[in-house]
Amino acid sequence: MSNSRTPFVDRFGPDAADVEFGGDAPSLLSQLAARGSVRKFRPDTVPYLTLRRLCALALCAPTKSDLQQRDIIIIDAPSLKSRIGALLADGPLGQKWLANVPNLLIFCGNNRRQRRIHTLRDRHFANDHLDAFFNAAVDAAIALSAFVIAAEAEGLGVCPISAVRIHSDALSELLKLPDHVFPVAGLAMGYPAEAPQLSMRLPLSVTVHHNTFI
């Protein structure tokens, strides 16, 4: 994490100098500009009610067509968390630090509710193609992003875990996910044991486009 007066230049390089903000900017902007993922946590867990409050804040985020196609699973049963941690830590793509994270959540896309509403109203579900999956996945990602912002505002550290998708079948069984509900990302979180490092990003000139891509 950077305490620099030029966090955008530190992260994106000199072509981001024109978007630096002054010291009178809202604190949330400084938080976002200087944030970093945390992979080392203190052993104490975050209280369950705090996790529920953060989930509520995350689910206040925008959702496509107000369909609310996302769910969050808080994993705090020791045996279940241990089994999921072992899945994520082992194997050629495993990350050992995930074996013992103090708090673990799984963000899921949920296209099941929409389908059930169609069934209850005896309507044909005409959207049964990639868009159904895509909308639910994006909904889950939006909620994940909002959760990260809320958690970091409370002084917690987080690290999204894309590796859950490698083990989607095993996780679906462990978490008893019904059809059309699928894991999009995990989130390791807790009280940071050390300040996170600032991750570099591609220059804005590479990733921010004006009117057209080229």
N, C-alpha and C positions, 0 to 999 in steps of 0.2 A: 504494500500500500504506500502511496506517495503523499507526503505532506507538502509537496512542491507548490509554488505559486503558478506553475505552468503544467498542470497534470495532463492536458491534452497533448502538448508538445512532447512531454515525457513518454506518452503512450503511442501517439500516432506519428511523431516526427515534426519537423519544422513547418510543414504545410498546414498544420492545425493551429498555428499561432493566431490566426484571425478569429477563431471561435473561443478563445480563452475568456473566462468570465472574471469579474472583479470580486473583491472581498465581500461585497454587499449582496452577492447572489444567495438564493435560498440554500440552506444547508444540504437539502436532498441532492442538489446538483453536484456539490463537492463530494458527497458520499458516492454517487454514481461514477464520477470521473476518476476517483481514486480506488475503487473497489478491486478486490482480487479474491480468487477462490482459496478456501482454507482446507487443508488436508491434515492438519494436526490440531487435535482438540483436547481440552481438559476432560477428564473422565466423567465428571458429573453431567447428568442428563438435564435436558430442558423440561420443565414441568408440562404435563399433558395439557392443562388449560391454556398455557401459552401457545402450544402447538395448535390447539383448536382455534385460538384467536387469530393466529397467523394464517390458518387455512381459510377462515372467514374473510380476512382481508384479501387473500389471493383470489377467492371466488367472487369478490366484488369487481374483478377485472372484466374487461369487455369479453363477450362471447358471441360467436357467429349466430346471427338471427335469433339471439336470446334462447338458443336451444340448449345451452349449458351442458355441452357434451364432454365434461371432464369430471374426474373424481380424484380424491387424494386419499391414500391409505397411510395411516400412521402405524409404523411397525415398532411396537415396544415389548411384545412377548419375547423373552430372552431366547427361547429355543428357535422361534421363527426367525428372529433377527440374526441369530448365529448361522442358521442354514442359508439365509440369503447372503449374508456376509461371506460365507465360504464360497458360494457360487461366484460372487463378484471378485474375490481375491485370488482364486485358483485358476489354473490353466495358462496357456501361452499369452493370453490377453488380460490376465488377472492383474489387479492392483492390490498389493498386500495391505495397504493402509485401510482398505475398506472392510477388513475382517472384523474390526472392533470399533467402528464409529459409534459415538454415544447415542445419536438419534438418526433414524432412517425413515424417509418417506418415499412413497412411490406415486408418481403422477400418471394417471391413466386417461386415455381417450375412451369415451363412452358413446358409441352409436346405438347402444341397446335401447335407451329410453325413447329415442325418436321412433325406432321400429315398433316398440311396444305401444306407443300412442297410436300409430297407424293401425295396429292390430285391434286395439280396443275400439277404435272408431270405424273398423271394417273398411279401411282404405288401403289401396295398393301402395307399397313403398317403391316409388318410381326412381328413387335416387340410389339404387343398389349398384354402385360402381365406385371407382376410385375416390370420387368426391366425398362419399360418406366417410371413408377412412381419413381422408385428408383434413376434412373439417374438424373431426374429433381430435386428431393429432395436434392441429393448430390451437384448438381450444385449450388442450392440456398444456401446451407450451406457453400460452399467454398466462395461464394461472401460475405456472412455475416461475415465470419471470416476475410476476407480482409478488409471489411468496418470497423470492430472493430479496427483493427491494425491502419488503416489510421486515424480514428477519434481520437484515443487516442494519436497518434503522434501529433495531433493539439491541445492537451490539453483538449479535450472533454471527458466527461464521458459517458459510455454506459452500458446497461444491456439487454441482449437478453431475449425474452419473449416467452417461449414455450406454454404458455396458449392460444395463438391464435388458436392452433389446436383444442382446446376444443370447440371453437366457429366457426369452419370452415364454416358451412353452413350460419350462420348469417353474417360472414365477407364476404363470397363470394357474398352475396346479396348486402351488403352495398358498397362493392368495385367494384361491377359489373364484377366479374371475369367470363370469359367465361369457357366453358367446357375444362377440362384438364389443367387448371391453378388453383393452390391451394396454400393457405398460409402455409408456412413452419415455419416461426418464425417472431416475431415482434422484434423491437429494440427501446427501450426507450433511449433517448440521450439528452444531453444538457451540460451546463457549471456546473461542480460539485459544490455542496454547501459544501461538505466536502471531505476529502481524503478517498478513498475506503479502506476497510479492506482487508488484504491478506487472501484468502481462502485456507485452507489446502487441500492437495491432497494426494491420496493414495501413499505409497512408490513406487519408480520406480521398486523395486524388485517385486512388485505385478502386475504392468501394462505394463512394458517393457520386452519383451521376446527376446531371442537370438536363432535364427535358428528354434526352434520349440516352441510351446506354453508351453510345460511342460519340 
